[in-house]
């Protein structure tokens, strides 16, 4: 994330998302930077979207038609 003359790069290992959220809180609370709570919310939202995408890939990886799990056979 670029903000003015500052650049923020947040990296984390899978399963360590909580540590990333802790780092966002620390950065937002740090008066020495321009990183604020809105920035933390934006990065947190992007993290959530990424996790949802990963979960969808896991849940639907074996389905040729992802909607097939929502359909019922009617005879």
Secondary structure in CASP SS format (residue, H / E / C, confidence):
PFRMAT SS
TARGET T0000
AUTHOR 0000-0000-0000
METHOD secondary structure of the structure
MODEL  1
X C 1.00
X E 1.00
X E 1.00
X C 1.00
X C 1.00
X E 1.00
X E 1.00
X C 1.00
X C 1.00
X C 1.00
X C 1.00
X C 1.00
X C 1.00
X C 1.00
X C 1.00
X C 1.00
X H 1.00
X H 1.00
X H 1.00
X H 1.00
X H 1.00
X H 1.00
X H 1.00
X H 1.00
X H 1.00
X H 1.00
X H 1.00
X H 1.00
X H 1.00
X C 1.00
X C 1.00
X C 1.00
X C 1.00
X C 1.00
X C 1.00
X C 1.00
X H 1.00
X H 1.00
X H 1.00
X H 1.00
X H 1.00
X H 1.00
X H 1.00
X H 1.00
X H 1.00
X H 1.00
X H 1.00
X H 1.00
X H 1.00
X H 1.00
X H 1.00
X H 1.00
X H 1.00
X H 1.00
X H 1.00
X H 1.00
X H 1.00
X H 1.00
X H 1.00
X H 1.00
X C 1.00
X C 1.00
X C 1.00
X C 1.00
X C 1.00
X H 1.00
X H 1.00
X H 1.00
X H 1.00
X H 1.00
X C 1.00
X C 1.00
X C 1.00
X C 1.00
X C 1.00
END
